[in-house]
Structures are given as structure tokens and as C-alpha cells.
């Protein structure tokens, strides 16, 4: 099992980072909370989870061990796969997810792409006890650094990131269009667009 990878960010294409580890490039899918902290050429440590299937092996990476733990916990819920788990962590911060589960806030959960009412109810039931211990160790004000993306324009990068979460192209374009005038960085546009869609 690959527990973590330490290397240099070679390329970014939301939500995937290509990490150069001693000359070997690892493709790693990340939640946007992690992706938005990365920039090309940066040396980083990503905490990883490897999913092995008959037709593929997929690496998922996280900026800290707690987020990896939450991801693995989400995967234990019936009906939640890696894509949905990434979508949940991309849309809701760890702190907000824990708060949502603790307060039975189904309305917030169903705003995550791909999470319907039944899945939200199942998440509430199965995660409530598991999240009690996590709630004590979470901080409330995680802020993302300002970054520059290497390839696409900030608007295109933001739209691609939202589509990778499961939002339809028109939904992504509309959300980005509503906030793009106020921001110049992709990470800011992504965060603002997600926040507008969660209202």
C-alpha cells in the first residue's frame, strides 16, 4: 500500500495532479480542497489511498492525514464510491462536513453533486458516531493560499474543476460566470462558485 508520496508537482489538471517522485510521474486524483493548494514546481507530501479494481488502479491524494481518514470513512458508507467521496470533500470542508453530520443537516448534504436524500440519510446514520471523535480535533478557519495555475485560464480551470465534481457543464459555466468578475485566481473562483451553489 502506498501511504504517502513526496515529490514535485509536475502538472495540474483539476482534479488530477501529476506528481514527480524521483523521476516517476504519479497521477493522483484530489479533492478541490487539496488541489487548490498546489502549484506547479511545488514540493509536497500527499497522503494517498490506493483503489485497486479489475480494470484500473487509482491513487487518491490529500493534503493532510485527517482528510485521508475522512475519505476512507466515507468509502465505508454503502453506496459511496471514490468519486462521490471526493465530491463531498471538494464541496464541504472537513469542519463543515463534521458539523453537517452532527446537526443532521440533510439540506446541506443534498447540495453535493450525486448525493440524493436517501444517500444523505445513510451518511447521517453511518457517520454520526464515527465523526464524534473527529469533531474535537478540527479547526474552524482553514484558508487557502493564493496560487497560479499553470495551464488553462482561471475561468476554464474553475469550470473543469466543477465538472469533475459532477456538476453539469451549464451549471458550472453559470456558477463561474456569476463570480468570475470578482476574482482573478482559479482557486478563488472555484471556492466562490461552490459557495454560491451551496446557497
Steps between C-alpha positions, in 0.01 A plus 500: 500500500623849415441710811639830378706646218758777525588672176473802274180609329565449128156583359151592617171424330208510742452285692816307403857583597800342330762458772862439407652266758865433416430502127176299515177689430202398713151607393307578817137610524443752778209684658493868407591588858840343429524590131455872567808501725733366233710677240736375232855446624395482865644221714219335694402200706170341402338243727371234264237229474530236228189346347562179306238370259501239228540760226694775676711617791423851621688717747321763707699765682439740787687790654476356851443169674166610648347560157623156393335348808171674418521373141550143617214537746271621223592198286367271773151642452286279277455661159788747534787446257824695452346751259218590737737513798724743308194704407394525864848609613527746211167662577512494881804565716579236762371737768173568317449130424544407867266784603244391238498141627483605866202727438309271261518766228373298205431817300872573481593144405253475212661803336809287430488365141382139494374496860125447514277497803537124563879516477504805728289318759730197482804726547339656806428164662831331423734793566351656813691288751819487296516878473456573871870448568604692190296805601726566797813529287379721216583866460244742370686740275702328230600746229644421162813678375487707184635295210556514125394212280734399226293405198146628438347839572360540853144485365560183296680339794213580735238366259698177450539457875126535561420256219741250652281510813195398301344836422360527147696725258224763492477501881876545527508775239212687664653479848843613377352781289321636807820545701790525252493881483593522866805270491814445294622171649355159411491388863296807599256451211453133589433575867260784421312296239464207741379732772238652269371157404472396864261786579 
